[in-house]
């Protein structure tokens, strides 16, 4: 099961390993920070909110694969836990998700919401990125440095965001007149052309045509910036177009 990209293709097994590592790091950072610590990257959240959200998403995702649900379902209830008990609940949620994905048949059929080679490939990839972004949130709350995001993984996450999430009708990134935005990673050589209009953005790989604004930087910095966790590393051209992205691209 492969995701075709401009740079090295990542396998589902790699996403699963990343998911396992990122969840462990998230739990450790949350434990060190304490559940009453503020999350600087999500100012409305405390660490307890981060753990409740991510743990609920883990259990929600695992339920599709384990129970083979073919339609979308709401997130389940979150237990009224805090402190060490909440951290332990999150660890259980993460273990459940990793174990479910590891044990699933490659051809398992269930609901998913972005294009992928298979539902299992989708959920493994999606949860790896979900956990990596929220691991960064937890480490930011801890305040003692953050773990690096691997360039290939970060590049894949940019691709998922641009060609997956923002291709959906839910994307709020719209312009009255057609505009063109370029996104470029300096270290992995990936390039995307994002065409904006009154409809959902249309993103293609490669530098096709002229762009009015280019966002560039290392894959890691762009990954975090495009997920609104860090400032944009470099903006060339129309600054207002970059600001439009910042204001309207939240997922």
C-alpha beads as a LAMMPS data file, in Angstrom:
LAMMPS data file: protein, C-alpha beads

251 atoms
250 bonds

1 atom types
1 bond types

-500.0 500.0 xlo xhi
-500.0 500.0 ylo yhi
-500.0 500.0 zlo zhi

Masses

1 110.0

Atoms # bond

1 1 1 0.000 0.000 0.000
2 1 1 1.642 3.206 -1.187
3 1 1 1.033 6.922 -1.306
4 1 1 2.498 8.343 -4.520
5 1 1 4.423 11.547 -3.855
6 1 1 7.117 13.668 -5.417
7 1 1 9.718 12.362 -2.973
8 1 1 10.223 8.969 -1.351
9 1 1 7.024 6.971 -0.962
10 1 1 6.114 6.036 2.610
11 1 1 4.640 2.625 3.347
12 1 1 1.734 1.945 5.702
13 1 1 4.100 0.048 8.025
14 1 1 6.209 3.203 8.361
15 1 1 3.162 5.256 9.295
16 1 1 2.282 2.664 11.919
17 1 1 5.776 2.852 13.461
18 1 1 5.568 6.642 13.455
19 1 1 2.137 6.546 15.080
20 1 1 3.440 4.283 17.836
21 1 1 6.433 6.522 18.532
22 1 1 4.504 9.800 18.379
23 1 1 1.844 8.568 20.808
24 1 1 4.445 7.514 23.329
25 1 1 6.146 10.910 23.045
26 1 1 2.821 12.708 23.399
27 1 1 1.958 10.830 26.578
28 1 1 5.405 11.422 28.076
29 1 1 5.293 15.155 27.333
30 1 1 1.765 15.467 28.725
31 1 1 2.790 13.653 31.891
32 1 1 5.765 15.963 32.373
33 1 1 3.766 19.116 31.621
34 1 1 0.807 18.177 33.817
35 1 1 -2.796 18.202 32.708
36 1 1 -3.404 21.759 33.963
37 1 1 -0.639 23.223 31.748
38 1 1 -1.672 25.580 28.952
39 1 1 -1.008 24.509 25.348
40 1 1 0.693 27.487 23.621
41 1 1 0.006 26.156 20.118
42 1 1 -3.737 25.776 20.903
43 1 1 -4.377 28.719 23.246
44 1 1 -7.907 27.602 24.103
45 1 1 -6.675 24.222 25.375
46 1 1 -5.060 22.836 28.499
47 1 1 -3.160 19.555 28.333
48 1 1 -6.231 17.754 29.685
49 1 1 -8.197 18.961 26.632
50 1 1 -5.435 17.760 24.325
51 1 1 -5.400 14.297 25.905
52 1 1 -9.180 13.977 25.893
53 1 1 -9.427 15.027 22.247
54 1 1 -6.585 12.879 20.936
55 1 1 -7.574 9.833 22.985
56 1 1 -11.162 10.106 21.764
57 1 1 -9.977 10.400 18.157
58 1 1 -7.774 7.317 18.614
59 1 1 -10.713 5.270 19.887
60 1 1 -12.996 6.649 17.165
61 1 1 -10.506 5.706 14.442
62 1 1 -9.895 2.250 15.911
63 1 1 -13.633 1.566 16.002
64 1 1 -13.962 1.926 12.223
65 1 1 -11.265 -0.633 11.550
66 1 1 -12.172 -3.052 14.350
67 1 1 -15.952 -2.923 13.863
68 1 1 -15.919 -2.244 10.101
69 1 1 -18.328 0.661 10.191
70 1 1 -19.101 1.896 6.687
71 1 1 -20.610 5.277 7.601
72 1 1 -19.303 8.222 9.574
73 1 1 -19.981 8.258 13.299
74 1 1 -19.559 10.922 16.035
75 1 1 -16.718 10.776 18.519
76 1 1 -17.457 8.717 21.592
77 1 1 -17.865 10.026 25.131
78 1 1 -14.732 11.066 26.989
79 1 1 -14.410 9.810 30.584
80 1 1 -14.347 12.377 33.385
81 1 1 -10.707 11.789 34.268
82 1 1 -7.790 14.105 34.975
83 1 1 -4.192 13.978 36.082
84 1 1 -2.407 10.627 36.079
85 1 1 -5.644 8.748 35.362
86 1 1 -6.228 10.783 32.207
87 1 1 -2.662 10.187 30.999
88 1 1 -3.165 6.450 31.589
89 1 1 -6.479 6.566 29.662
90 1 1 -4.708 8.274 26.756
91 1 1 -1.985 5.605 26.762
92 1 1 -4.667 2.898 26.664
93 1 1 -6.389 4.696 23.760
94 1 1 -3.136 4.869 21.846
95 1 1 -2.306 1.212 22.486
96 1 1 -5.796 0.222 21.338
97 1 1 -5.380 2.134 18.076
98 1 1 -1.895 0.825 17.308
99 1 1 -2.917 -2.750 18.108
100 1 1 -6.084 -2.521 16.018
101 1 1 -4.219 -1.201 12.979
102 1 1 -1.389 -3.713 13.376
103 1 1 -3.802 -6.665 13.554
104 1 1 -6.174 -5.553 10.784
105 1 1 -6.386 -7.352 7.461
106 1 1 -4.893 -5.274 4.623
107 1 1 -8.197 -5.430 2.740
108 1 1 -10.422 -4.436 5.678
109 1 1 -13.448 -2.443 4.495
110 1 1 -14.631 0.566 6.491
111 1 1 -15.427 4.270 6.217
112 1 1 -12.710 6.835 5.512
113 1 1 -12.842 10.460 4.422
114 1 1 -9.807 11.153 2.194
115 1 1 -8.559 9.338 -0.919
116 1 1 -6.174 6.478 -0.070
117 1 1 -5.097 3.103 -1.458
118 1 1 -7.232 1.384 1.203
119 1 1 -9.117 2.199 4.420
120 1 1 -6.288 0.696 6.475
121 1 1 -3.737 2.848 4.667
122 1 1 -5.919 5.909 5.218
123 1 1 -6.429 5.426 8.957
124 1 1 -2.794 4.582 9.642
125 1 1 -1.543 7.618 7.765
126 1 1 -4.202 9.977 9.158
127 1 1 -3.637 8.923 12.754
128 1 1 0.136 9.187 12.401
129 1 1 -0.211 12.832 11.374
130 1 1 -2.959 13.550 13.903
131 1 1 -0.699 12.260 16.655
132 1 1 2.458 13.987 15.411
133 1 1 0.794 17.404 15.377
134 1 1 -0.682 16.910 18.841
135 1 1 2.617 15.515 20.130
136 1 1 4.111 18.859 19.110
137 1 1 1.325 20.551 21.072
138 1 1 2.097 18.471 24.168
139 1 1 5.823 19.152 23.934
140 1 1 5.104 22.859 23.509
141 1 1 3.104 22.741 26.744
142 1 1 6.018 21.020 28.471
143 1 1 8.316 23.816 27.332
144 1 1 11.637 21.952 27.169
145 1 1 12.145 21.477 23.432
146 1 1 10.332 19.533 20.737
147 1 1 11.151 16.360 18.825
148 1 1 12.085 16.799 15.170
149 1 1 9.652 15.752 12.442
150 1 1 11.341 13.554 9.807
151 1 1 11.506 15.320 6.400
152 1 1 9.778 12.547 4.417
153 1 1 6.981 12.299 6.961
154 1 1 6.562 16.081 7.070
155 1 1 6.411 16.218 3.271
156 1 1 3.708 13.574 3.256
157 1 1 1.753 15.533 5.833
158 1 1 1.864 18.671 3.700
159 1 1 0.563 16.624 0.774
160 1 1 -2.269 15.210 2.890
161 1 1 -3.233 18.689 4.049
162 1 1 -3.120 20.385 0.646
163 1 1 -4.437 17.646 -1.642
164 1 1 -6.670 15.950 0.927
165 1 1 -8.175 18.237 3.546
166 1 1 -8.256 21.398 1.451
167 1 1 -9.732 19.628 -1.564
168 1 1 -12.903 19.110 0.462
169 1 1 -15.868 21.466 0.415
170 1 1 -15.203 22.223 4.082
171 1 1 -12.049 24.189 3.236
172 1 1 -12.545 27.876 3.983
173 1 1 -9.603 29.023 1.846
174 1 1 -11.439 30.942 -0.880
175 1 1 -10.788 34.027 -3.024
176 1 1 -13.175 36.170 -5.060
177 1 1 -10.810 36.108 -8.049
178 1 1 -8.546 33.190 -9.076
179 1 1 -5.184 33.261 -7.281
180 1 1 -2.183 30.924 -7.337
181 1 1 -0.085 29.922 -4.323
182 1 1 3.087 27.832 -4.439
183 1 1 4.403 25.665 -1.604
184 1 1 7.977 24.363 -1.773
185 1 1 10.129 22.292 0.598
186 1 1 13.801 23.263 0.487
187 1 1 15.117 19.928 1.757
188 1 1 12.961 17.261 0.097
189 1 1 12.363 19.032 -3.210
190 1 1 8.567 18.765 -3.100
191 1 1 6.497 21.461 -4.810
192 1 1 2.752 22.052 -4.897
193 1 1 0.724 24.579 -6.879
194 1 1 -2.469 25.640 -5.097
195 1 1 -5.133 27.329 -7.224
196 1 1 -7.567 29.374 -5.172
197 1 1 -11.005 30.593 -6.197
198 1 1 -14.549 30.746 -4.847
199 1 1 -14.505 26.928 -4.939
200 1 1 -12.362 24.568 -2.796
201 1 1 -8.625 24.880 -3.544
202 1 1 -7.233 22.678 -6.305
203 1 1 -3.697 21.499 -5.583
204 1 1 -1.372 19.766 -8.021
205 1 1 2.168 18.537 -7.552
206 1 1 4.881 20.505 -9.320
207 1 1 5.490 24.140 -10.265
208 1 1 3.007 24.678 -13.066
209 1 1 2.473 28.258 -14.232
210 1 1 3.193 31.493 -12.397
211 1 1 2.439 31.881 -8.696
212 1 1 1.617 35.137 -6.919
213 1 1 3.037 33.936 -3.610
214 1 1 5.432 31.160 -2.602
215 1 1 5.706 29.597 0.839
216 1 1 8.985 27.765 1.366
217 1 1 11.186 26.265 4.035
218 1 1 12.250 22.891 5.336
219 1 1 9.564 20.222 5.224
220 1 1 9.357 20.210 9.023
221 1 1 8.897 23.972 9.331
222 1 1 6.322 24.074 6.533
223 1 1 4.452 21.107 8.017
224 1 1 4.123 22.841 11.364
225 1 1 3.353 26.213 9.790
226 1 1 0.675 24.915 7.436
227 1 1 -0.963 23.166 10.394
228 1 1 -0.843 26.548 12.168
229 1 1 1.659 25.434 14.793
230 1 1 4.529 27.745 13.769
231 1 1 5.152 30.891 11.708
232 1 1 5.605 30.519 7.968
233 1 1 9.364 30.104 7.349
234 1 1 9.601 32.165 4.135
235 1 1 7.068 34.110 2.098
236 1 1 7.897 35.498 -1.337
237 1 1 5.466 37.590 -3.317
238 1 1 2.020 38.682 -2.215
239 1 1 2.065 38.738 1.583
240 1 1 -1.703 39.177 1.688
241 1 1 -2.165 35.790 0.046
242 1 1 -0.008 34.175 2.731
243 1 1 -2.052 35.953 5.397
244 1 1 -5.264 34.720 3.805
245 1 1 -3.970 31.171 4.201
246 1 1 -3.106 31.779 7.838
247 1 1 -6.542 33.221 8.587
248 1 1 -8.726 30.679 6.787
249 1 1 -6.874 27.350 6.605
250 1 1 -7.596 25.989 10.078
251 1 1 -8.962 22.418 10.060

Bonds

1 1 1 2
2 1 2 3
3 1 3 4
4 1 4 5
5 1 5 6
6 1 6 7
7 1 7 8
8 1 8 9
9 1 9 10
10 1 10 11
11 1 11 12
12 1 12 13
13 1 13 14
14 1 14 15
15 1 15 16
16 1 16 17
17 1 17 18
18 1 18 19
19 1 19 20
20 1 20 21
21 1 21 22
22 1 22 23
23 1 23 24
24 1 24 25
25 1 25 26
26 1 26 27
27 1 27 28
28 1 28 29
29 1 29 30
30 1 30 31
31 1 31 32
32 1 32 33
33 1 33 34
34 1 34 35
35 1 35 36
36 1 36 37
37 1 37 38
38 1 38 39
39 1 39 40
40 1 40 41
41 1 41 42
42 1 42 43
43 1 43 44
44 1 44 45
45 1 45 46
46 1 46 47
47 1 47 48
48 1 48 49
49 1 49 50
50 1 50 51
51 1 51 52
52 1 52 53
53 1 53 54
54 1 54 55
55 1 55 56
56 1 56 57
57 1 57 58
58 1 58 59
59 1 59 60
60 1 60 61
61 1 61 62
62 1 62 63
63 1 63 64
64 1 64 65
65 1 65 66
66 1 66 67
67 1 67 68
68 1 68 69
69 1 69 70
70 1 70 71
71 1 71 72
72 1 72 73
73 1 73 74
74 1 74 75
75 1 75 76
76 1 76 77
77 1 77 78
78 1 78 79
79 1 79 80
80 1 80 81
81 1 81 82
82 1 82 83
83 1 83 84
84 1 84 85
85 1 85 86
86 1 86 87
87 1 87 88
88 1 88 89
89 1 89 90
90 1 90 91
91 1 91 92
92 1 92 93
93 1 93 94
94 1 94 95
95 1 95 96
96 1 96 97
97 1 97 98
98 1 98 99
99 1 99 100
100 1 100 101
101 1 101 102
102 1 102 103
103 1 103 104
104 1 104 105
105 1 105 106
106 1 106 107
107 1 107 108
108 1 108 109
109 1 109 110
110 1 110 111
111 1 111 112
112 1 112 113
113 1 113 114
114 1 114 115
115 1 115 116
116 1 116 117
117 1 117 118
118 1 118 119
119 1 119 120
120 1 120 121
121 1 121 122
122 1 122 123
123 1 123 124
124 1 124 125
125 1 125 126
126 1 126 127
127 1 127 128
128 1 128 129
129 1 129 130
130 1 130 131
131 1 131 132
132 1 132 133
133 1 133 134
134 1 134 135
135 1 135 136
136 1 136 137
137 1 137 138
138 1 138 139
139 1 139 140
140 1 140 141
141 1 141 142
142 1 142 143
143 1 143 144
144 1 144 145
145 1 145 146
146 1 146 147
147 1 147 148
148 1 148 149
149 1 149 150
150 1 150 151
151 1 151 152
152 1 152 153
153 1 153 154
154 1 154 155
155 1 155 156
156 1 156 157
157 1 157 158
158 1 158 159
159 1 159 160
160 1 160 161
161 1 161 162
162 1 162 163
163 1 163 164
164 1 164 165
165 1 165 166
166 1 166 167
167 1 167 168
168 1 168 169
169 1 169 170
170 1 170 171
171 1 171 172
172 1 172 173
173 1 173 174
174 1 174 175
175 1 175 176
176 1 176 177
177 1 177 178
178 1 178 179
179 1 179 180
180 1 180 181
181 1 181 182
182 1 182 183
183 1 183 184
184 1 184 185
185 1 185 186
186 1 186 187
187 1 187 188
188 1 188 189
189 1 189 190
190 1 190 191
191 1 191 192
192 1 192 193
193 1 193 194
194 1 194 195
195 1 195 196
196 1 196 197
197 1 197 198
198 1 198 199
199 1 199 200
200 1 200 201
201 1 201 202
202 1 202 203
203 1 203 204
204 1 204 205
205 1 205 206
206 1 206 207
207 1 207 208
208 1 208 209
209 1 209 210
210 1 210 211
211 1 211 212
212 1 212 213
213 1 213 214
214 1 214 215
215 1 215 216
216 1 216 217
217 1 217 218
218 1 218 219
219 1 219 220
220 1 220 221
221 1 221 222
222 1 222 223
223 1 223 224
224 1 224 225
225 1 225 226
226 1 226 227
227 1 227 228
228 1 228 229
229 1 229 230
230 1 230 231
231 1 231 232
232 1 232 233
233 1 233 234
234 1 234 235
235 1 235 236
236 1 236 237
237 1 237 238
238 1 238 239
239 1 239 240
240 1 240 241
241 1 241 242
242 1 242 243
243 1 243 244
244 1 244 245
245 1 245 246
246 1 246 247
247 1 247 248
248 1 248 249
249 1 249 250
250 1 250 251
